[in-house]
Amino acid sequence: MKKTIALGGSNSKESINKRLAVYSANKIDNSETIVLDLNDYDLPLYGVDFENEKGIPKDAQRLIDVIASADGVVVSLAEHNGSYSAAFKNAMDWMSRINPKLWGERPMLLLATSPGARGGQTVLNSAAASFPHLGANVIATFSLPSFYDNFSDQSIQNEELGAVLNEKISEFKNAL
Ligand SMILES: Cc1cc2nc3c(=O)[nH]c(=O)nc-3n(C[C@H](O)[C@H](O)[C@H](O)COP(=O)(O)O)c2cc1C
């Protein structure tokens, strides 16, 4: 049995990205989904002075260890002003102080969604370009536009978009 992490790039308790990540990871046969919630990790705002005075929080190592324990990672990014949510960027910054290849060279399905018509495409493009430098093996990317129009009852209602995502999930599964 493989292990796949599902991570929403947000600290929202009702995160739509967490929903999309869990939905996608659950579609992979013969794999257990490990839901990773940033709210379960105590990571103060990164600062050089904080690090010099207090060191790296132990939860940054805990995050790295959870990722390393899995066979692959499904990340769905929240988009805040065209970029990462502060909580997600902060977690990556802390992890990078331990290991710049923080994604552990694991296969990654890189997703994004938002209520808007572009569905987080801007942050998705940014991550697709930079994550390989952070040790991610990005297998496929997909942005789900207009989340509330296209996702309900715990699944994607738009058939065309659902088929595209299924194809990406299948590519990712084959890389696990
Ligand atoms: C500060 C802030 C900035 C946002 N900027 C964008 C944006 O640039 N593009 C976008 O599509 N949605 C934007 N949104 C809307 C988010 O996509 C929406 O809140 C979404 O639910 C975030 O994902 P989450 O539920 O997984 O946290 C923004 C929301 C906030 C609070």
The ligand as an SDF file (V2000), in Angstrom:
LIG
                    3D

 31 33  0  0  0  0  0  0  0  0999 V2000
   -5.9300   37.9250    0.9440 C   0  0  0  0  0  0  0  0  0  0  0  0
   -6.6340   37.1860   -0.1360 C   0  0  0  0  0  0  0  0  0  0  0  0
   -6.1860   37.2990   -1.4320 C   0  0  0  0  0  0  0  0  0  0  0  0
   -6.8110   36.5710   -2.4660 C   0  0  0  0  0  0  0  0  0  0  0  0
   -6.3060   36.6540   -3.7300 N   0  0  0  0  0  0  0  0  0  0  0  0
   -6.8130   35.8640   -4.7030 C   0  0  0  0  0  0  0  0  0  0  0  0
   -6.2000   35.8150   -6.0050 C   0  0  0  0  0  0  0  0  0  0  0  0
   -5.2030   36.4570   -6.2750 O   0  0  0  0  0  0  0  0  0  0  0  0
   -6.7440   34.9850   -6.9320 N   0  0  0  0  0  0  0  0  0  0  0  0
   -7.8400   34.2080   -6.6640 C   0  0  0  0  0  0  0  0  0  0  0  0
   -8.2830   33.4860   -7.5560 O   0  0  0  0  0  0  0  0  0  0  0  0
   -8.4430   34.2280   -5.4430 N   0  0  0  0  0  0  0  0  0  0  0  0
   -7.9500   35.0310   -4.4630 C   0  0  0  0  0  0  0  0  0  0  0  0
   -8.5070   35.0270   -3.2110 N   0  0  0  0  0  0  0  0  0  0  0  0
   -9.6890   34.1790   -2.9550 C   0  0  0  0  0  0  0  0  0  0  0  0
   -9.2240   32.7840   -2.5740 C   0  0  0  0  0  0  0  0  0  0  0  0
   -9.0060   32.0520   -3.7510 O   0  0  0  0  0  0  0  0  0  0  0  0
  -10.2840   32.0920   -1.7030 C   0  0  0  0  0  0  0  0  0  0  0  0
  -10.3200   32.7290   -0.4440 O   0  0  0  0  0  0  0  0  0  0  0  0
  -10.0330   30.6050   -1.5440 C   0  0  0  0  0  0  0  0  0  0  0  0
  -11.0620   30.0490   -0.7460 O   0  0  0  0  0  0  0  0  0  0  0  0
   -8.6680   30.3360   -0.9210 C   0  0  0  0  0  0  0  0  0  0  0  0
   -8.4210   28.9540   -0.8640 O   0  0  0  0  0  0  0  0  0  0  0  0
   -8.6160   28.1010    0.4950 P   0  0  0  0  0  0  0  0  0  0  0  0
  -10.1150   28.0310    0.7380 O   0  0  0  0  0  0  0  0  0  0  0  0
   -8.0270   26.7830    0.1590 O   0  0  0  0  0  0  0  0  0  0  0  0
   -7.9250   28.8410    1.5970 O   0  0  0  0  0  0  0  0  0  0  0  0
   -7.9240   35.7520   -2.1680 C   0  0  0  0  0  0  0  0  0  0  0  0
   -8.3630   35.6460   -0.8380 C   0  0  0  0  0  0  0  0  0  0  0  0
   -7.7360   36.3300    0.1590 C   0  0  0  0  0  0  0  0  0  0  0  0
   -8.2100   36.1740    1.5850 C   0  0  0  0  0  0  0  0  0  0  0  0
  1  2  1  0
  2  3  1  0
  2 30  2  0
  3  4  2  0
  4  5  1  0
  4 28  1  0
  5  6  2  0
  6  7  1  0
  6 13  1  0
  7  8  2  0
  7  9  1  0
  9 10  1  0
 10 11  2  0
 10 12  1  0
 12 13  2  0
 13 14  1  0
 14 15  1  0
 14 28  1  0
 15 16  1  0
 16 17  1  0
 16 18  1  0
 18 19  1  0
 18 20  1  0
 20 21  1  0
 20 22  1  0
 22 23  1  0
 23 24  1  0
 24 25  2  0
 24 26  1  0
 24 27  1  0
 28 29  2  0
 29 30  1  0
 30 31  1  0
M  END
$$$$
